[in-house]
Amino acid sequence: MPKSKGLIFIIPVEKNHKYIAKIETLSSDGNGIARICGYTLFVPQAVPGDEVELLVVKTNKNYGYAKVMAVITPSPMRKEPPCPHFAKCGGCQLMTIDYNAQLEFKKNIVRDALLRLGKIDLTPDIIGMEYPFRYRNKMVFPFAPDGSWGFYRQRSHDVIPLTDCFLGDSLTTEIMNTISIHIKKYNIPVYDEIAHKGVMRRAFLRTTESEVMVVISVNGDNIPKADELIKSITAVSPKISSIILNINKKRTNLVLGDKNVTLWGKDVLSATLCGLSYEISPHSFFQVNPIQTEKLYGKAIELADTTENDTVLDIYCGIGTISLTAAKTAKSVIGVEIVPEAIENAKDNAKRNSIENAEFYCSAAEDIVPQLIADNISPDIVILDPPRKGSDEKTLSAIVSAKPKRIVYVSCNPATLARDAQFLTENSYTAKSVTAVDMFPHTVHVESVMLFVKD
Ligand code: SAH
């Protein structure tokens, strides 16, 4: 008798067929999850508790994808999205979900990641926003071939034209419309990334309470009729404080090229945060939600609990925002960051705020942190705020070898936070608390700040 070659697996749904199903929960990337005869379907823009008619659009062996054709019985958590572009845009995965339910979802993402990937059982708090719209101080918009502006459709580089974005400052809409009119009026070719031809790539706008920086990225050395464009943009608002040409002639997906030329106004943008004033270059990282950033830094500083005898090491310090806030109560602060412009900004920002107990080093954390520790720098408190990919073993090993009494880890990615948290808990630190901060309402992203203390 031939041996069985294993079970034959039958997928219980068929592509292009419609089904009625209940949405049970959300995946970590914000898709609704429905199960039909045990088979998992991911359903974008569906809300847990909805009963929906869905169309299966893709089937893999273990799971598939479907789209909502009709909501038969809406979930009590379902909200009408205020944004007219919601259905097509994909930037705000959670806008159909009541804001308090979004906060619960984010708490669970952090809790699950820590438990599953870090073997750490902690229940996070979450700090939400009172008005969870128009919070972003940075917007980046590509141009469509006809000169209109918008966002990329999810998982594609097709531009969906927008008339507004509910996450950004309303001034950004007016500025984008002005640039778009200029492109159309003078028939300026929009950059085509497949052919690597055309000029206008994207606009990058940063706003603060009193200023707006407009960076226009082009595949070339100038913007046609730049003087006229400057006139039109500066007429939009007296808050416009700089217009910068960013030269990006490479075949790359990076938002900005290396070279900036100030066409009008200042080279940097001024901002205040936690009572300190900052200047920010286009290439420097700056948190996108200033209201929540104050809460995040406030929590990080509270957890760091520095005294005037403490040396603080702030790794991945950007323009020195956390370092300078910590310097107010610490003996000294050392900030470490890889982007040279950010370190220049950090040094200037220390001077601007008359802070004399902070020094900054421009280098990769994985190189400089082991070196500083080997040179007998002995931090009492370490704060780290790495990019999405998290920290690395060289940096983390050097941190634990210096035996700081507290480590405060700020993270924008629960998965890498959990991985690094496990390393710390396996190397004589105890995870004491984690607070999620909703820096990005209506999207699946969540920031967290976690405290570790030396065993
Ligand atoms: N703490 C800052 C910046 C956090 S974002 C703030 O809150 O504003 C993460 C920062 O890490 C960015 O500024 C990025 O340029 C920097 N970075 C990325 N990789 C790095 C590395 N390998 N070493 C040091 N800094 C790095």
Residues whose N, C-alpha, C, O or C-beta is under 5 A from the ligand:
A	BS01	SAH	F285 F286 Q287 Y316 C317 G318 T321 I322 V336 E337 I338 V339 S363 A364 A365 E366 D385 P386 P387
